[in-house]
Amino acid sequence: MSGLQIGGPAPDFTLRDQFGADITLSDFHGKKAIAIFFFPFAFSGVCTGEMSGLRDRLDEFVTFDTEVLAISCDAVYAMRQFADTDRLNFSVLSDFWPHGEVSKAYDVFNERNGAPRRSSYVIDKAGLVRWSVHNDNADGRDLDEHLQQLHAAV
């Protein structure tokens, strides 16, 4: 599904997090590997379960060498409420405007529903794509696979 190449550069971006702070992917280059989780809609059942599962296992992802970024096309204000409601203690980024620009750059934007497809990437410290997965339903196996790929990229 993705036009991005494993081993190729990850598209750079700057998006606002749930607190209104700008987060730029290239700021992590040379410092941390990144796990990016695209999800369609805040407050939807599957997305809430996926993000809550990530929250519950965050200590397995986030270290001095790794960071987690979750991206949806919901507005910053919705992302803040979503993160607060579900106690999400990682960066939840808004790809609201220009609508879906980053999702499109990662080739995961669904034009029909105006939201990203459920997709994930591991980006190494050099800013290269090391792994990706695209699916309609997320479960614990996805997180296990993410952990394996993230630790391999560090």
N, C-alpha and C positions, 0 to 999 in steps of 0.2 A: 504494500500500500504506500509506503513512504518512498519519496524520491531521494531522500538523504542516503548517502553511502556510508556503510560501516568503515571507519578509518578516515572518513572525510571530515571537514570542519563543520561544527554545529553552527547554525545561524545565530549571530549575536542578537541580543535584544535588551531593551530596558523596559520594564513593566513596574507598575505600582503594586506594592503588597497591601495586605489588609489594614495596615496602619498609614497608608499613603506615602510610604518611603519608596524611592526608586531603587530597583534591584537590577543590576546589569550583569548578564552572564559573563562577559569577558573580565569583569572584576575578579572572578574566581580563578582565572587562568594562572597557572603556576602555583596555585595555593591549594585548591580543593577539587576533587571530582564531584560531579553533580548528578543526582537522580532527578529527572524531570517527569512529573506525572501530569498529563493532560486529562482533564475530566469534563464531561459535558455540562452538568448543572449542579450548582450548590443546592442543598436541601432535597435533592432527589434520593430515592432509597438506595440505589446501588452506589452512587457517588458518596453518600454519607457513610455507608458501610466501608467503602474503600479507604476514604480519608481517615475514618476512625481506626481502621486496622493499621494504617500507616502510623497514626498517632501512638497506638498501643505498642508498636515495635520500633519507634523512632530511635531509641538508643542503639539499635542494631545498625541503623543507617548513618546517623550523624556522629562523626568523630572529628578530630582535628583535621582529618584529610578529606572529609566528605560533607555535602550539604544536600538538602532536599528542597525542591521547588515544586509546588503544585500550581497548575495554570488552568483557568477557565475563562470564558468570555463574559461572565457575570461582572457587574459593576463593583468597584472598590467597596462601596457601602454594603452590598450584599455579601461580599467576601468577608468583610469584618464581622458581620452578624453570624455568618456560617462558621467562621473560625472561633468566635466567642461561644456560640451555642454548643459546638462539638469539642471545645477545648483543644483546638488544633494548634500545636505549639511549633509550627514550622511556617515558612513563608508560603502564603496563598496569594498568587498573583492574578491580577485582572488584565485580561486581553480584550477589554471592552472597546477601546477606541484607539486608533482606527480599528473597527470591529474585526476581531479575529486575525489581525495582521501576523502575529507570531504563530498562531495555529496554522495559518496558510504557509508561512515560511518553513514550517516543519511538516507540511503536507498532510495535516490531520484535520483540517477544517471541513465540516460537513455543511455544505451550502444549504441543504434542505432544512435543517433545523437551526442553523446559525450558531453552532457550537462545535468545539473540538470533538473528534472521536476519542474514545478511551484509548490512550496511547502513552507509552513511556519510553524514555531514553536514558542511557547512562553516557555521560560526557566525561572524558578523562581530564586530568589537570592541564593538558595541553590544548583543551578545547575541541577535541576530536570525538566523534560519535563512536562509541565502543559496542553498543547494544541497543536494540529497540524491540518493542513488542506492541502490537495493535490488536485490541479485542473489544468485544461488546460487553463482556462480563468480567469483572475483576474478582479475584479470590485470593486466599492465602498463598497459593502456589505462585501467583505473580510476584508477591512480595519476596518469597524465597528465591525466585529466579533473579529478581532485582538485587537482592543482597549478594548473591554469588557474583553477578556481573559487576556490581559496584566495587566489591572488594578486589576483583581482578583488575579493575581500572586504576586503582589507587597506587 
